[in-house]
Amino acid sequence: MTSQEVIANLPDDLDMSHAVEMAEYAVRYKSTCYIIYQNKQVSAKSLLGILSLCIKGEAKLRVMCEGEDEEEAVRGISGYLANMR
């Protein structure tokens, strides 16, 4: 299992279009991937899960992945979150 903390670079609070983009980006990876925010963990591939986090602006998140491409997935998803604007 690999994980990394990242500051999400959202202009405002998380909206539907950003949540869709996040989930679509995460499904590129074979690993099981999670986003953790304020002690709540959801699948990074689940639109409803991501929306349920109610991420606020430039939030501190943890990306955690487990599987055959976990290191690549953590780097990719973390990089995506850091450059979302």
Short mmCIF file of the C-alpha atoms (twelve columns), coordinates in Angstrom:
data_MODEL
# 
_entry.id   MODEL 
# 
loop_
_atom_site.group_PDB 
_atom_site.id 
_atom_site.type_symbol 
_atom_site.label_atom_id 
_atom_site.label_alt_id 
_atom_site.label_comp_id 
_atom_site.label_asym_id 
_atom_site.label_seq_id 
_atom_site.Cartn_x 
_atom_site.Cartn_y 
_atom_site.Cartn_z 
_atom_site.pdbx_PDB_model_num 
ATOM 1  C CA . MET A 1  0.000   0.000  0.000   1 
ATOM 2  C CA . THR A 2  1.287   3.447  -0.976  1 
ATOM 3  C CA . SER A 3  -0.071  6.804  0.138   1 
ATOM 4  C CA . GLN A 4  0.710   10.494 -0.126  1 
ATOM 5  C CA . GLU A 5  -0.705  13.726 1.251   1 
ATOM 6  C CA . VAL A 6  -1.651  16.432 -1.225  1 
ATOM 7  C CA . ILE A 7  -3.309  19.843 -1.145  1 
ATOM 8  C CA . ALA A 8  -6.247  19.888 -3.578  1 
ATOM 9  C CA . ASN A 9  -6.092  22.939 -5.785  1 
ATOM 10 C CA . LEU A 10 -9.788  23.742 -6.154  1 
ATOM 11 C CA . PRO A 11 -10.901 27.307 -6.881  1 
ATOM 12 C CA . ASP A 12 -13.916 26.846 -4.554  1 
ATOM 13 C CA . ASP A 13 -15.633 23.903 -2.912  1 
ATOM 14 C CA . LEU A 14 -15.802 20.635 -4.842  1 
ATOM 15 C CA . ASP A 15 -18.502 20.671 -7.517  1 
ATOM 16 C CA . MET A 16 -19.965 17.981 -9.754  1 
ATOM 17 C CA . SER A 17 -17.647 18.622 -12.720 1 
ATOM 18 C CA . HIS A 18 -14.513 18.355 -10.573 1 
ATOM 19 C CA . ALA A 19 -15.825 15.192 -8.892  1 
ATOM 20 C CA . VAL A 20 -16.517 13.603 -12.291 1 
ATOM 21 C CA . GLU A 21 -13.016 14.501 -13.493 1 
ATOM 22 C CA . MET A 22 -11.458 13.049 -10.334 1 
ATOM 23 C CA . ALA A 23 -13.307 9.740  -10.666 1 
ATOM 24 C CA . GLU A 24 -12.575 9.490  -14.407 1 
ATOM 25 C CA . TYR A 25 -8.896  10.109 -13.751 1 
ATOM 26 C CA . ALA A 26 -8.708  7.448  -11.020 1 
ATOM 27 C CA . VAL A 27 -10.328 4.686  -13.112 1 
ATOM 28 C CA . ARG A 28 -7.283  4.743  -15.396 1 
ATOM 29 C CA . TYR A 29 -5.416  2.728  -12.770 1 
ATOM 30 C CA . LYS A 30 -5.785  -0.959 -11.944 1 
ATOM 31 C CA . SER A 31 -5.085  -0.461 -8.228  1 
ATOM 32 C CA . THR A 32 -7.739  0.062  -5.602  1 
ATOM 33 C CA . CYS A 33 -7.516  3.774  -4.811  1 
ATOM 34 C CA . TYR A 34 -8.925  5.846  -1.975  1 
ATOM 35 C CA . ILE A 35 -9.161  9.517  -1.108  1 
ATOM 36 C CA . ILE A 36 -9.169  10.376 2.583   1 
ATOM 37 C CA . TYR A 37 -10.451 13.738 3.830   1 
ATOM 38 C CA . GLN A 38 -11.202 14.611 7.438   1 
ATOM 39 C CA . ASN A 39 -10.932 10.947 8.508   1 
ATOM 40 C CA . LYS A 40 -13.449 9.794  5.883   1 
ATOM 41 C CA . GLN A 41 -12.211 7.329  3.256   1 
ATOM 42 C CA . VAL A 42 -13.928 6.762  -0.099  1 
ATOM 43 C CA . SER A 43 -13.042 5.090  -3.363  1 
ATOM 44 C CA . ALA A 44 -11.275 7.513  -5.697  1 
ATOM 45 C CA . LYS A 45 -13.210 5.823  -8.508  1 
ATOM 46 C CA . SER A 46 -16.650 6.536  -6.995  1 
ATOM 47 C CA . LEU A 47 -18.384 9.741  -8.044  1 
ATOM 48 C CA . LEU A 48 -20.854 9.567  -5.157  1 
ATOM 49 C CA . GLY A 49 -18.068 8.759  -2.716  1 
ATOM 50 C CA . ILE A 50 -16.040 11.764 -3.833  1 
ATOM 51 C CA . LEU A 51 -19.073 14.048 -3.623  1 
ATOM 52 C CA . SER A 52 -19.821 12.772 -0.117  1 
ATOM 53 C CA . LEU A 53 -16.478 14.134 1.090   1 
ATOM 54 C CA . CYS A 54 -17.665 17.748 0.602   1 
ATOM 55 C CA . ILE A 55 -14.110 18.903 -0.045  1 
ATOM 56 C CA . LYS A 56 -13.624 22.597 0.703   1 
ATOM 57 C CA . GLY A 57 -11.274 24.733 -1.436  1 
ATOM 58 C CA . GLU A 58 -7.591  23.990 -0.929  1 
ATOM 59 C CA . ALA A 59 -8.083  20.949 1.284   1 
ATOM 60 C CA . LYS A 60 -5.443  18.572 2.597   1 
ATOM 61 C CA . LEU A 61 -6.195  15.082 1.258   1 
ATOM 62 C CA . ARG A 62 -4.483  11.711 1.427   1 
ATOM 63 C CA . VAL A 63 -4.388  9.481  -1.641  1 
ATOM 64 C CA . MET A 64 -3.914  5.799  -0.856  1 
ATOM 65 C CA . CYS A 65 -3.623  3.004  -3.422  1 
ATOM 66 C CA . GLU A 66 -3.009  -0.723 -3.310  1 
ATOM 67 C CA . GLY A 67 -2.343  -2.965 -6.281  1 
ATOM 68 C CA . GLU A 68 -0.011  -3.624 -9.173  1 
ATOM 69 C CA . ASP A 69 0.358   0.031  -10.240 1 
ATOM 70 C CA . GLU A 70 -0.092  1.629  -6.784  1 
ATOM 71 C CA . GLU A 71 2.970   3.886  -6.890  1 
ATOM 72 C CA . GLU A 72 2.090   5.229  -10.328 1 
ATOM 73 C CA . ALA A 73 -1.542  5.667  -9.250  1 
ATOM 74 C CA . VAL A 74 -0.656  7.620  -6.104  1 
ATOM 75 C CA . ARG A 75 1.702   9.890  -8.032  1 
ATOM 76 C CA . GLY A 76 -0.806  10.419 -10.847 1 
ATOM 77 C CA . ILE A 77 -3.872  11.072 -8.712  1 
ATOM 78 C CA . SER A 78 -1.929  13.290 -6.293  1 
ATOM 79 C CA . GLY A 79 -0.509  15.301 -9.180  1 
ATOM 80 C CA . TYR A 80 -3.951  15.636 -10.707 1 
ATOM 81 C CA . LEU A 81 -5.457  16.875 -7.434  1 
ATOM 82 C CA . ALA A 82 -2.665  19.386 -6.921  1 
ATOM 83 C CA . ASN A 83 -3.259  20.890 -10.385 1 
ATOM 84 C CA . MET A 84 -7.067  20.765 -10.714 1 
ATOM 85 C CA . ARG A 85 -7.892  24.398 -11.399 1 
# 
